[in-house]
């Protein structure tokens, strides 16, 4: 049955019911009038009884009409509300899910059907793009492997002179860089497609932070940068040890690379309510306020990295953000140019 | 020693074969998974270099079938997919080692050699290269009678380099073995640690033992 038919039928029913109530009321009033008619004057009596009639028959009818109307609209709109709720939950990761259909063949059911068909088409397109990127990164690795292997073979050729070898080695360096970009892209594409499964085991974050500070203490001194661990509360989070180490090293490496000679790096890990709060702050040029919102974008690089030709593939913070989100945490970037740049990470405690 | 290289990409197979042959291996090449399985089951081999993506039958399935038939030939898996979980999956299927593409050729050769010689590796607790010694139990290192302190990471790095003395250690191997990372952390951590280690074991001594192989990695050996 279509909604139009159903609404018409319901409306007729409510209207008839109201009329019936009014009719019954009026009938009762009139019969009472007739009983009293002998005793009082007709004019007086008519005025009094008319208002009584409105009160006793009209009011219930109006009330019934109101209630009925409210119920009628609510029933008619309920599927719309359900649909709205279901549509609100749709995002790029769950396009394959279908909205539940009532199956009664009305307009809304038909709308849901069309909607499901649309999300299915969108899902197909998204899938297509992801598969394309996955295949692209895979296909890129084959020529990279060949290039690298052949350059390396040439590098070991005894007949090559020093200048030629230097050139070959420099080309190998560039291939390494390209390979890192392809690796980063593959990782992010897989993460987008939900194809990476993270372990969920208790991890002592404070131990990982100490380990990372030890590595930073090796990376930083050659750049004239001093590293300090301000506080390191004992914290355990549920997560993937490898990925969390990758996150920490990633952030530590940035703190060294975007620093300045004579600069500093401060690590701190604190328990804050149900969270582990990690902060890594570094001195250095920092980033202007208008660019800060873009640091997690893929391939975003600030002026500093371009000016000073800092090595990197521009995917580090995107990967960091993915790791934090995959652990149901938050990551924030704040920078005061030429003062401190701070990356704050909050992860739920285990 | 005889090695089977299973790789459908002809150019890759060709330079891998050349590199292994120049190291004294007898190399058979094969571009299909099903053929590789037949060859591996019929021929006694000292090692197999096995790509995962193959026509006919994929590398992991070849490996599983091989192991199911009781064949214990050492296998080095190659993969262009480079997933963290894939290494674990490969090792679970019975692989002895795993190398993501693009790989360092010298590293592949070093690993094949290590696999082929598996079992004959020294289990010595005191390692020695020239006048440098490392006691793997007390974690003490000395050179020319002079003792030096090593951090835990430096110890693992030195132990790894000394156990592979004379062989080139690629950065990826060092990252896997010393840091236990399955991914390239994208930093120059390895280079900086090697530099620190070099200051300890080579500064003030001759000959220099810890050498850089440009574009590839490091090697610890007696003579240049």
Interface residues (C-beta under 8 A of the other chain):
Chain A: X138 X141 X142 X144 X145 X146 X147 X148 X149 X150 X151 X152 X153 X155 X156 X165 X168 X169 X172 X173 X175 X176 X179 X180 X183 X184 X186 X190 X196 X197 X214 X215 X218 X219 X222 X242 X245 X246 X249 X250 X253 X312 X313 X316
Chain B: X9 X11 X12 X15 X16 X18 X19 X80 X81 X82 X83 X84 X85 X101 X102 X103 X104 X105 X106 X151 X153 X181 X182 X183 X184 X185 X186 X187 X188 X189 X192 X193 X195 X196 X214 X215 X216
